[in-house]
Amino acid sequence: MKKILNLDGGDNSAQGMMDNFWRVILRGGGCTHGETYIDKPDTDRPIWWAHGGKLYGKSQKKINFLYDLLHDNGFDWVKPQATSGPTWELAVGSTPDEKKWLVYFGDNQPEFELFSFLPKGKKYSAKLINAWNETIGDSNSEITSDQKFHLPRKPYQAMLLTEE
């Protein structure tokens, strides 16, 4: 039986590769995906990326979920936000017109977050996203720049904020 580890991009896990994409894209960068492994042990055949084949990892589905989320919500390009100050550890990007914001928490699991980087005096509806499980749910909450928002403690969460 052929055994292939759930690694994407060499020695990076699928969760790690997905996490990299969310962080890089929301900070205004660009990414590519590839898988690197030896699919036939004890052979002189080159590693997978040199000849192509079937993708075995799980991250490409998670990356497509991020792509669809951005595309469906008007992120023609991502304007990096919250790049300094007390929220620098978050990956935050907005649409160019700042009507929609995507906030990624990664493997951090905060009990609450203060979105002090949002424009003052504006209100946002929120959708809670689980990037790994590829789910989007309504949070039935209103978000402002000066109110704490309590989060369920889970890894790989994000929030899509839409100006009301």
C-alpha atoms as a printed R data frame, in Angstrom:
    type eleno elety resid chain resno       x      y       z
1   ATOM     1    CA   MET     A     1   0.000  0.000   0.000
2   ATOM     2    CA   LYS     A     2   1.362  3.385  -0.977
3   ATOM     3    CA   LYS     A     3   1.685  5.759   1.975
4   ATOM     4    CA   ILE     A     4   1.894  9.479   1.353
5   ATOM     5    CA   LEU     A     5   2.132 11.876   4.248
6   ATOM     6    CA   ASN     A     6  -0.299 14.783   4.340
7   ATOM     7    CA   LEU     A     7   2.415 17.280   3.513
8   ATOM     8    CA   ASP     A     8   2.109 20.112   1.070
9   ATOM     9    CA   GLY     A     9   5.062 22.101  -0.208
10  ATOM    10    CA   GLY     A    10   7.870 19.837   0.995
11  ATOM    11    CA   ASP     A    11   7.881 19.545   4.758
12  ATOM    12    CA   ASN     A    12   4.945 21.858   5.415
13  ATOM    13    CA   SER     A    13   1.672 20.389   6.671
14  ATOM    14    CA   ALA     A    14  -1.599 21.073   4.896
15  ATOM    15    CA   GLN     A    15  -2.637 23.293   7.821
16  ATOM    16    CA   GLY     A    16   0.671 25.155   7.594
17  ATOM    17    CA   MET     A    17   0.326 25.724   3.851
18  ATOM    18    CA   MET     A    18  -3.265 26.959   4.226
19  ATOM    19    CA   ASP     A    19  -2.209 29.233   7.095
20  ATOM    20    CA   ASN     A    20   0.614 30.677   4.966
21  ATOM    21    CA   PHE     A    21  -1.816 31.533   2.156
22  ATOM    22    CA   TRP     A    22  -4.271 33.328   4.432
23  ATOM    23    CA   ARG     A    23  -1.499 35.345   6.100
24  ATOM    24    CA   VAL     A    24   0.347 36.275   2.905
25  ATOM    25    CA   ILE     A    25  -2.735 37.136   0.822
26  ATOM    26    CA   LEU     A    26  -4.370 39.284   3.540
27  ATOM    27    CA   ARG     A    27  -1.108 41.150   3.986
28  ATOM    28    CA   GLY     A    28  -1.044 42.055   0.293
29  ATOM    29    CA   GLY     A    29   1.268 39.345  -1.045
30  ATOM    30    CA   GLY     A    30   0.931 36.616  -3.608
31  ATOM    31    CA   CYS     A    31   1.368 32.842  -3.260
32  ATOM    32    CA   THR     A    32   1.681 29.735  -5.347
33  ATOM    33    CA   HIS     A    33   1.050 26.122  -4.387
34  ATOM    34    CA   GLY     A    34   3.023 23.017  -5.135
35  ATOM    35    CA   GLU     A    35   3.602 19.621  -3.644
36  ATOM    36    CA   THR     A    36   7.015 18.058  -3.259
37  ATOM    37    CA   TYR     A    37   7.469 14.424  -2.393
38  ATOM    38    CA   ILE     A    38   8.811 11.157  -3.715
39  ATOM    39    CA   ASP     A    39   5.792  9.137  -4.814
40  ATOM    40    CA   LYS     A    40   7.709  5.972  -5.743
41  ATOM    41    CA   PRO     A    41  10.262  4.998  -3.086
42  ATOM    42    CA   ASP     A    42  13.484  3.272  -4.147
43  ATOM    43    CA   THR     A    43  13.386  4.702  -7.643
44  ATOM    44    CA   ASP     A    44  15.482  7.048  -9.710
45  ATOM    45    CA   ARG     A    45  12.308  8.839 -10.770
46  ATOM    46    CA   PRO     A    46  12.510 12.581  -9.986
47  ATOM    47    CA   ILE     A    47  10.439 14.071  -7.166
48  ATOM    48    CA   TRP     A    48   6.767 14.807  -7.900
49  ATOM    49    CA   TRP     A    49   7.045 18.501  -8.795
50  ATOM    50    CA   ALA     A    50   9.515 17.670 -11.559
51  ATOM    51    CA   HIS     A    51   7.033 15.554 -13.527
52  ATOM    52    CA   GLY     A    52   3.577 16.385 -12.153
53  ATOM    53    CA   GLY     A    53   0.739 14.070 -11.371
54  ATOM    54    CA   LYS     A    54  -2.159 13.836  -8.951
55  ATOM    55    CA   LEU     A    55  -2.252 16.247  -5.997
56  ATOM    56    CA   TYR     A    56  -2.432 14.226  -2.771
57  ATOM    57    CA   GLY     A    57  -2.334 16.964  -0.160
58  ATOM    58    CA   LYS     A    58  -5.318 18.708   1.384
59  ATOM    59    CA   SER     A    59  -4.231 22.332   1.201
60  ATOM    60    CA   GLN     A    60  -5.252 22.993  -2.417
61  ATOM    61    CA   LYS     A    61  -8.947 22.624  -1.448
62  ATOM    62    CA   LYS     A    62  -8.468 25.048   1.442
63  ATOM    63    CA   ILE     A    63  -6.666 27.527  -0.820
64  ATOM    64    CA   ASN     A    64  -9.529 27.321  -3.334
65  ATOM    65    CA   PHE     A    65 -11.947 28.090  -0.490
66  ATOM    66    CA   LEU     A    66  -9.982 31.284   0.276
67  ATOM    67    CA   TYR     A    67  -9.890 32.193  -3.423
68  ATOM    68    CA   ASP     A    68 -13.662 31.749  -3.759
69  ATOM    69    CA   LEU     A    69 -14.300 33.719  -0.556
70  ATOM    70    CA   LEU     A    70 -12.232 36.650  -1.845
71  ATOM    71    CA   HIS     A    71 -13.721 36.492  -5.342
72  ATOM    72    CA   ASP     A    72 -17.338 36.252  -4.124
73  ATOM    73    CA   ASN     A    73 -16.917 39.248  -1.804
74  ATOM    74    CA   GLY     A    74 -15.372 41.802  -4.155
75  ATOM    75    CA   PHE     A    75 -11.722 41.508  -3.139
76  ATOM    76    CA   ASP     A    76 -10.372 42.371  -6.620
77  ATOM    77    CA   TRP     A    77  -7.169 43.008  -4.747
78  ATOM    78    CA   VAL     A    78  -6.486 43.034  -1.022
79  ATOM    79    CA   LYS     A    79  -5.592 46.242   0.778
80  ATOM    80    CA   PRO     A    80  -3.388 45.249   3.769
81  ATOM    81    CA   GLN     A    81  -4.676 46.584   7.096
82  ATOM    82    CA   ALA     A    82  -3.682 46.429  10.787
83  ATOM    83    CA   THR     A    83   0.021 46.211   9.926
84  ATOM    84    CA   SER     A    84   1.236 47.880  13.115
85  ATOM    85    CA   GLY     A    85   0.129 48.546  16.647
86  ATOM    86    CA   PRO     A    86  -1.553 46.111  19.006
87  ATOM    87    CA   THR     A    87  -3.164 44.039  16.234
88  ATOM    88    CA   TRP     A    88  -0.047 43.473  14.106
89  ATOM    89    CA   GLU     A    89  -0.220 39.696  14.719
90  ATOM    90    CA   LEU     A    90  -3.527 39.430  12.868
91  ATOM    91    CA   ALA     A    91  -3.675 39.051   9.109
92  ATOM    92    CA   VAL     A    92  -6.176 41.698   7.995
93  ATOM    93    CA   GLY     A    93  -7.107 42.897   4.544
94  ATOM    94    CA   SER     A    94  -9.952 44.906   3.095
95  ATOM    95    CA   THR     A    95 -11.497 45.510  -0.277
96  ATOM    96    CA   PRO     A    96 -10.029 48.631  -1.920
97  ATOM    97    CA   ASP     A    97 -13.114 50.654  -0.864
98  ATOM    98    CA   GLU     A    98 -12.875 49.300   2.723
99  ATOM    99    CA   LYS     A    99 -16.511 48.109   2.672
100 ATOM   100    CA   LYS     A   100 -15.467 44.521   3.458
101 ATOM   101    CA   TRP     A   101 -12.695 43.314   5.747
102 ATOM   102    CA   LEU     A   102 -11.289 39.848   6.250
103 ATOM   103    CA   VAL     A   103  -9.579 39.167   9.594
104 ATOM   104    CA   TYR     A   104  -7.630 35.921  10.069
105 ATOM   105    CA   PHE     A   105  -6.628 34.605  13.495
106 ATOM   106    CA   GLY     A   106  -4.647 31.568  12.328
107 ATOM   107    CA   ASP     A   107  -3.842 29.023  14.978
108 ATOM   108    CA   ASN     A   108  -4.252 31.677  17.678
109 ATOM   109    CA   GLN     A   109  -7.403 31.123  19.698
110 ATOM   110    CA   PRO     A   110  -8.265 34.421  21.381
111 ATOM   111    CA   GLU     A   111 -11.267 34.554  23.684
112 ATOM   112    CA   PHE     A   112 -12.027 38.039  22.393
113 ATOM   113    CA   GLU     A   113 -10.654 40.584  19.953
114 ATOM   114    CA   LEU     A   114 -10.836 44.370  19.768
115 ATOM   115    CA   PHE     A   115 -10.981 45.525  16.158
116 ATOM   116    CA   SER     A   116  -9.377 48.911  16.869
117 ATOM   117    CA   PHE     A   117  -8.055 49.064  13.285
118 ATOM   118    CA   LEU     A   118 -11.579 49.538  11.843
119 ATOM   119    CA   PRO     A   119 -12.643 53.061  10.865
120 ATOM   120    CA   LYS     A   120 -14.248 54.878  13.792
121 ATOM   121    CA   GLY     A   121 -18.000 55.427  13.662
122 ATOM   122    CA   LYS     A   122 -18.748 52.573  11.251
123 ATOM   123    CA   LYS     A   123 -20.651 49.368  12.003
124 ATOM   124    CA   TYR     A   124 -20.060 45.969  10.435
125 ATOM   125    CA   SER     A   125 -22.008 42.735  10.275
126 ATOM   126    CA   ALA     A   126 -19.851 39.673  10.766
127 ATOM   127    CA   LYS     A   127 -19.592 36.158   9.405
128 ATOM   128    CA   LEU     A   128 -17.480 33.664  11.303
129 ATOM   129    CA   ILE     A   129 -15.314 31.485   9.072
130 ATOM   130    CA   ASN     A   130 -13.535 28.248   9.834
131 ATOM   131    CA   ALA     A   131 -10.776 28.195   7.208
132 ATOM   132    CA   TRP     A   132  -9.847 24.539   7.759
133 ATOM   133    CA   ASN     A   133 -13.414 23.177   7.779
134 ATOM   134    CA   GLU     A   134 -14.396 25.574   4.952
135 ATOM   135    CA   THR     A   135 -17.513 26.828   6.729
136 ATOM   136    CA   ILE     A   136 -19.096 30.265   6.940
137 ATOM   137    CA   GLY     A   137 -21.690 31.116   9.579
138 ATOM   138    CA   ASP     A   138 -23.509 34.233  10.657
139 ATOM   139    CA   SER     A   139 -22.378 35.590  14.011
140 ATOM   140    CA   ASN     A   140 -25.477 37.779  14.532
141 ATOM   141    CA   SER     A   141 -23.149 40.427  15.914
142 ATOM   142    CA   GLU     A   142 -22.438 44.021  15.130
143 ATOM   143    CA   ILE     A   143 -18.757 44.930  15.104
144 ATOM   144    CA   THR     A   144 -17.321 48.381  15.758
145 ATOM   145    CA   SER     A   145 -13.794 49.623  16.370
146 ATOM   146    CA   ASP     A   146 -14.312 50.115  20.103
147 ATOM   147    CA   GLN     A   147 -16.146 46.971  21.263
148 ATOM   148    CA   LYS     A   148 -14.683 43.624  22.254
149 ATOM   149    CA   PHE     A   149 -15.968 40.706  20.222
150 ATOM   150    CA   HIS     A   150 -16.002 37.290  21.911
151 ATOM   151    CA   LEU     A   151 -14.914 34.337  19.791
152 ATOM   152    CA   PRO     A   152 -15.328 30.596  20.128
153 ATOM   153    CA   ARG     A   153 -11.857 29.192  20.825
154 ATOM   154    CA   LYS     A   154 -10.889 27.225  17.729
155 ATOM   155    CA   PRO     A   155  -7.862 27.319  15.416
156 ATOM   156    CA   TYR     A   156  -7.935 28.688  11.852
157 ATOM   157    CA   GLN     A   157 -10.818 31.101  12.313
158 ATOM   158    CA   ALA     A   158 -11.465 34.248  10.358
159 ATOM   159    CA   MET     A   159 -14.143 36.905  10.228
160 ATOM   160    CA   LEU     A   160 -15.652 38.569   7.193
161 ATOM   161    CA   LEU     A   161 -16.863 42.037   8.151
162 ATOM   162    CA   THR     A   162 -19.289 43.937   5.914
163 ATOM   163    CA   GLU     A   163 -20.056 47.618   6.432
164 ATOM   164    CA   GLU     A   164 -23.700 48.210   7.262
